[in-house]
């Protein structure tokens, strides 16, 4: 009974050896195995949630059909950010310092995107590609995309201020926003799959992003 109460309150790190081989002993062993399975499930959810958005992780865990290859046409708002002159900085800094600086930047931006319910599709080097409207749509997708970009830009000066005290170079980010129809779904093969979007709207977003200077947010006419 005490073991059951501990599991009920989330204490899954239990490892009790049954003292008997009767029904109580069998039940105790089963409960220990159940706690281990719950612990493994939580670990998988946490680890999986680092590679895909938490919403996608929950969807894949509870719905195996969601892992099937294929897609659907959806209207999505998209955000793409990119650091300006980062390639030149990386050559000057060296691999270790470059990775540290990049991880620090991504660590600052990810909570802002999550707060606005954006789905990070991928990190492309120092670029961040985010969806609003896939895999889950909301009526304010376009507005959240704009608010997210507006919140991301002021985050960088605060990081630069901290970096100056550590003699790190300043970073400058350009952000592009667009909305349009895309094919969204699981792309790849049966051996390797990722959730993504394809279509002319994605290409246009990338072109707009190339025009955004450091500190700028460029919106398409459509958005």
C-alpha angles and dihedrals in degrees: 000000000000090000091052091051091051091052090046090057092051099262097140098158093090125137112174122163112221112247096209142029096228126100093286091052092050090048092049091051091049091051092051090051090048091053090050091050091050090049091052091048092053090049092050091048092050094045093043090049090061092060098042132020115286089245091055091046091055091047094051093046094052100033118044090183087067089072093064117116116253142075148220136225111260136170106236138172112227135199127195123182128185136180115240119236091357093138090059090047092051092055090053097044101044128230100289096048091041093055091046092051093045093049090049090052094048091046089058096046100043096068090049091053092045091050089058092047094247120158112228104217095184149325108245101195102292093346124098121207115198134180130207110190102028137115084000122024129210129185092246098050095126094046093049091051091055093044090049093053090046089054095045097058098059089048092068099059089054089053091047091051089055091044093054090061087056094044092248122150120257120256126218124195134200120200130199127195129193140157128209148115118302137167104248126188148082111331126189135042136307088268098049126021135173133180111243148136132242134186144092091290090064091051091050091050090054091051092050090049089056089059097050113102124210110293094016132119114200120195125195120235088248093060 
